[in-house]
């Protein structure tokens, strides 16, 4: 399996964590994808994906290009055997200047890129498929994304500041204190966050806190769940267990068993491996 990342130049690096190229075979044919405070765009050059929505008991077959909105729950994906794609890992709020619609409309949704960008989505896919090298593909992808970048909205800077504060505190901060510091009401700030990020301030803080939990777990060592819960800002174990089940679909012990499989059976050893679990 090949996994290559590319950091775009300004101004795109303000909105995009990295571009990536992925091909080969994933370690597990079906995986649970855990929610983290990032959005993902995929330009597919290989076989069809299947995305399963556990809450709606539905399945989407994805073949060309799509944008994965911010998720507040885990979802299940079936990878193709002939995997080949370019992708964009957006920073929180980073897809808003490129998508062309409020991010709240994409919450817990996967949307075909053609419905957002029209024929431009097909053009990107065709041109990336024709790129002579992966490096040439990244350079082309960067130029095409830059062409989609819209002017900054009036509330973008406010939301970016709020995201930075939530990130710095790993989600464990008072939203009231944050809104008071910015100088607007909690409701107004929450509305701006939903438009730019896709989730309210409280929802995003929960995702950052959960991500902090994932980073705090060392799968090769014994785990003290009470200590992790306290360090990550949970005031009681029942609250921690409830969030854990909501975000992963497992209790902490069941999650750890699967996380250890990811670590030992050759999954991607980087940030991506934190948010994937085998389904069996």
N, C-alpha and C positions, 0 to 999 in steps of 0.2 A: 504494500500500500504506500502511495506517495501522498504526503501532506506538506504543502509549501505555503508559507505566509509571506505577505508583502505589505509593508507599511506605506500608505500613500503620502504624497507631499501635501503641503498646505495649498489650498484651504481645506481639502477633503479630510485631512487627518484630524480636523476639529470634530468631524461627525462620524468618522469611520475608525474603528479600532485596527482592523486590518482587512485586506483582501486575502483570499486563499484559493488554492487549487488542490483538488482531492481526486485521486483515482485508485483503482485496484479493488480490493475487497475489504469490507469492514470486518472486525473480529467476530461480531455477532450479527446474524442476518436480521434479527429484530431487536430493537432497543427501546427502552423508555428514555425519553429526553426530559430532563428535569428543568424546571423554570429558573432562569437567571435574568438579570436586568439588561438583556441585550436583544437586539433584533437581528434577523438573518435573511439574506437574499441569496437565492441560488439560481445560477444559470446552468441548466442541465445539458450535458453533451452525451450522456450515457442512457442507461435503461430507466424504466419508470419506477418512481417511488410510490409507496403507499403510506398514507398518514391516517392513523386511527384516532378518532375522538372518543375517549372513554365515556364522557358525560353524555354525548348525544348518540352514542352507539352507531357512529357513522364512519365511513371510510372515503378518503379522497385519493384518486390516482393522479399523480403529478408527473408530467412528462417533459415540459419545456423549461419554463422559468417561473419563479414564484417568490413572494415575500412572506416570511413567517413573522406575524405580529408578536407583540409581547404576550407571553403566556404566564398565567397565574397558577396553572396546574401542570402536571406532567402529561405528556402525550406519547403515543407509541408510533414508531416509524419502522417500516420494512425497507431495507436497503436493496437496491438492485445488485445483481451479481456482476454486471459490467458498469461499475461506478465510474463516472468521470464528470466533474463539474468545476466551475468557478463560483466563488461565493464572496459575499460581503458580510462582515461582522460589524454591525453598526453599534456605536456607543448609545447609551440611553438618550432618546430624543434625536439621535443623529439621522434617522430615516425621514424625519418630518420635512426637511428642506428639499428632499428628493422625491418623496412619494406622491405629493400633490393632493393629500387629503388628511383630515384629522386622524391621528394615530389611534384614537379610541375606537374607530371603526374597524380596526384590525386586531383588537384585543381578543386573545384566544382564537385567532383566525389564521388561516393560510389562504392567500389570495394570489391567483394567477397574475403574473406581472403584466400580461397583455391587457388586463382590465384596468390597470393603472396607467400604463405608458403607451398603450396602443401598439402600432407597428414598430415603434422604437424598441420594444422588448424583443421582437423577432430579429431586428437588425443586430442588436447586441449579440444574440445567440449565434447568428450566422457568422458574424465577424470573428467572434471568439473561437468558433469551430475551425475557422480558416487560418488562425494564427500559427505562424511557423514554429514558434517555441512557447513554452510557458511564460518566459520573461516577456516576450512580445505580447502575449495575451494580457499580462498584468498592465503593461504600458497602455495598451488599447483600452482595456476596461477602465483604467483611471481617466483617460480622456473622455470616454463616453459618459461616465458618471459626472464628471465636471460639467459637461454640457447640460445635464439635468438639474444642476444645483440652482435653487431659487434664491431670491434675496432673503436675508434674515428677517423674520417677523419681529414685531415689537416686543413680544413676550419671550422670545428665544433666550435672550441674555438672562432674564429673571429665572427662567426654568433651569438654564445651565448652572446658574449659581446654586439653586436649590438642589440639583442633582449632585453637584460637587460636595455640598455639605452633608447630604445623606450618605454619599459614598465614603467620605472621610470618617464618618462615625459608624460605618458598617450598618446603617439602618437604625442604630440605637440612639435616637435623638427625639426631642419633643417637636412635633410638627407645629404646635402653637408657638413655641419659641422661634422656630424658623420663620414662620409667616410674620411674626411680630418684628423680627430683625429685618426682614425684607421690606415691611411696611404695608402689607396688604392682608386681607382677611384669609383665614384658612380655606374658606369656600372658594374664593377667587383664585388662590394659589392652586387648589385642587383642580379647578376647571382648566387652568392653563396647563397643568401637568397632563391631564387627560388628553388634551388636544395635541400637545407636542410629544409626550412620552407614550401615551396609550393607557396609562394607569394613574390613579390619584397619588398624592404624596405618601399617604399611609400604605397603599398597596406596594409602591416602589420601595419604601423603607422595609417592608416585610421581605421583599425579594432580596434586598441587599443583606439583610440580617441572615436569611437562609443561606445565601452564598457564603457568608462568613462562617457559618456552621460547616459547610462542605469543605472550605479551606482549612478548617481546624481539625479535620479528621485525618489521622495518619493510618491508612489501612493495614500497615504491617505491624502496628503496635496496639496494645490494649487501649480501649477508648473509655474514658470517664465521662459519661453523658451528662452527669450533673454539673461537672466543671465546665464542659463546653456550653451547656445551656446558660449558665451564669455569665461566662465570659462573653457570650454573644448577646447579652441583654435581655434574656428571658428571666422573669421574676419567679416563675414556678415551673415545675416539671410538667404539669398537665398542659400548660400553654405551649411549651416546647414540643411535647408529643403530638398535640393537635396540629400545629403548623407542620411538623415533620411528616405526618400522615397525609396532610393536604398536598404538600409539595412533591412527595415521592411516591405515595401510594403504599408505603411500607412503614412498619415500626422501625426504630433505630437498629435493632438487632438484625432484622431481615434485610434492611438496606446495607448494613456493613458486610454481610455475607456476599451480596452481589457486587459491592464496591471492591471487595478483595478479588473477585473473579476478574473484574476489569483490570486490576493492577497486575495480576499474575498471568493472564492469558493473552497479553500482547496488544492491549488497546493503546490508543494514542496517549503518550505520556506528556501531556501538557494540559492547559486549561480545559480543553474539550473533554478530556477524560473525567472531569469532575461532574459533568452533567449527563453522562450516559450510563445506563444500566442494562444488562442483558435481560430479556423477558422470561428466560427459563432458568 
